[in-house]
Amino acid sequence: MEKQSLNLGKALLNALYIIFIYGIFVLPWNIWIGSVKRFASKEAGESFTQSMTKTEFLVFNFLKSIFDAIIILIYIVGPILATVAGFRTGFLAFLSTLIAVYFAPLYLSLVKELLSLALIQVMKIEEIADNTKK
């Protein structure tokens, strides 16, 4: 068995990149772009109501769409809210509102994915039950 050398420096750089660069600058933007693409693709071939009726989980898909809609709107409405907060209470309120708006897609996506996990577990259990009946 080959011994691999321990490269602590490279591991540390990768960890810092994931936490400070990817998590702060890349991930929120990728989440927003993904939501925009999902909504744009819905209008390409079919209407929103047509895509909603293709599944038996109507409320769940509606909630996922609501989260995507809020993620899209937050980057559009957020700077306006930050400007209003800045005029009312000062620069610190402007800056804190802007930071909260910037990271909002992360929080909303986390909630959306937690809801998805519950449904995925139910679907997998049903799949396993169907496979064991065969």
C-alpha positions as CSV (number, residue, x, y, z in Angstrom):
1,M,0.0,0.0,0.0
2,E,1.4,3.4,-1.0
3,K,1.9,6.0,1.6
4,Q,0.5,9.3,0.6
5,S,2.3,12.4,1.9
6,L,0.3,14.6,4.1
7,N,-0.1,17.9,2.3
8,L,-1.4,20.2,5.0
9,G,-0.7,23.4,3.1
10,K,-2.8,22.4,0.1
11,A,-5.6,21.1,2.3
12,L,-5.6,24.4,4.3
13,L,-5.7,26.5,1.1
14,N,-8.6,24.4,-0.2
15,A,-10.5,24.8,3.1
16,L,-10.0,28.5,3.1
17,Y,-11.1,28.8,-0.5
18,I,-14.3,26.8,0.1
19,I,-15.2,28.8,3.2
20,F,-14.1,32.3,2.3
21,I,-14.2,32.5,-1.5
22,Y,-16.8,30.0,-2.7
23,G,-19.1,30.3,0.3
24,I,-19.1,34.1,0.3
25,F,-18.8,35.1,-3.4
26,V,-19.7,32.2,-5.6
27,L,-22.4,30.2,-3.9
28,P,-25.0,33.0,-3.4
29,W,-24.6,34.0,-7.0
30,N,-24.9,30.4,-8.3
31,I,-28.1,29.9,-6.3
32,W,-29.6,33.0,-7.8
33,I,-28.6,32.1,-11.3
34,G,-30.0,28.6,-10.8
35,S,-33.4,30.1,-9.7
36,V,-33.4,32.4,-12.7
37,K,-32.7,29.5,-15.1
38,R,-35.4,27.4,-13.6
39,F,-38.0,30.1,-14.0
40,A,-36.9,31.0,-17.5
41,S,-37.1,27.3,-18.6
42,K,-40.7,27.1,-17.4
43,E,-41.8,29.6,-19.9
44,A,-39.9,28.1,-22.8
45,G,-42.3,25.3,-23.6
46,E,-45.2,25.3,-21.2
47,S,-47.0,27.5,-18.8
48,F,-46.4,27.5,-15.0
49,T,-49.8,25.8,-14.3
50,Q,-49.0,23.1,-16.9
51,S,-45.7,22.3,-15.2
52,M,-47.4,22.2,-11.8
53,T,-50.0,19.6,-12.8
54,K,-47.4,17.1,-14.0
55,T,-46.7,16.0,-10.4
56,E,-48.7,14.5,-7.6
57,F,-47.0,16.9,-5.1
58,L,-48.7,20.1,-6.1
59,V,-48.2,22.0,-2.9
60,F,-44.6,20.9,-2.5
61,N,-43.8,22.1,-6.1
62,F,-45.7,25.3,-5.4
63,L,-43.6,25.9,-2.3
64,K,-40.3,25.3,-4.2
65,S,-41.5,27.7,-6.9
66,I,-42.3,30.3,-4.2
67,F,-38.8,29.9,-2.8
68,D,-37.3,30.3,-6.2
69,A,-39.4,33.4,-6.9
70,I,-38.3,35.0,-3.6
71,I,-34.7,34.2,-4.4
72,I,-35.0,35.9,-7.8
73,L,-36.8,39.0,-6.4
74,I,-34.5,39.5,-3.4
75,Y,-31.6,40.6,-5.5
76,I,-33.9,43.1,-7.3
77,V,-35.9,44.4,-4.4
78,G,-33.0,44.1,-1.8
79,P,-30.9,47.1,-2.9
80,I,-34.0,49.3,-2.9
81,L,-34.8,48.1,0.7
82,A,-31.2,48.8,1.7
83,T,-31.3,52.3,0.2
84,V,-34.6,53.1,2.1
85,A,-33.1,51.7,5.3
86,G,-30.0,53.8,4.7
87,F,-31.9,57.0,4.3
88,R,-34.0,56.3,7.4
89,T,-31.4,55.2,9.9
90,G,-28.0,55.6,8.4
91,F,-25.1,53.9,6.6
92,L,-24.8,51.0,9.0
93,A,-28.5,50.0,8.3
94,F,-27.8,50.3,4.6
95,L,-24.7,48.1,4.8
96,S,-26.3,45.5,7.1
97,T,-29.4,45.2,5.0
98,L,-27.3,44.8,1.9
99,I,-25.3,42.0,3.5
100,A,-28.4,40.3,4.7
101,V,-29.9,40.5,1.2
102,Y,-26.8,39.2,-0.4
103,F,-26.8,36.1,1.7
104,A,-30.6,35.6,1.6
105,P,-30.4,33.1,-1.3
106,L,-28.3,30.8,0.9
107,Y,-30.8,30.8,3.7
108,L,-33.8,30.4,1.5
109,S,-32.1,27.6,-0.5
110,L,-31.3,25.8,2.7
111,V,-34.9,25.9,3.8
112,K,-36.0,24.8,0.4
113,E,-33.6,21.9,0.4
114,L,-34.6,20.8,3.9
115,L,-38.2,20.6,2.7
116,S,-37.0,18.6,-0.3
117,L,-35.2,16.1,1.9
118,A,-38.4,15.2,3.7
119,L,-40.2,14.5,0.4
120,I,-37.3,12.6,-1.1
121,Q,-37.2,10.3,1.9
122,V,-40.9,9.5,1.5
123,M,-40.5,8.9,-2.2
124,K,-37.5,6.6,-1.7
125,I,-39.4,4.6,1.0
126,E,-42.3,4.2,-1.5
127,E,-39.8,3.1,-4.2
128,I,-38.3,0.5,-1.9
129,A,-41.7,-0.8,-0.9
130,D,-42.7,-1.1,-4.5
131,N,-39.4,-3.0,-5.3
132,T,-39.9,-5.4,-2.4
133,K,-43.4,-6.3,-3.6
134,K,-42.1,-7.6,-7.0
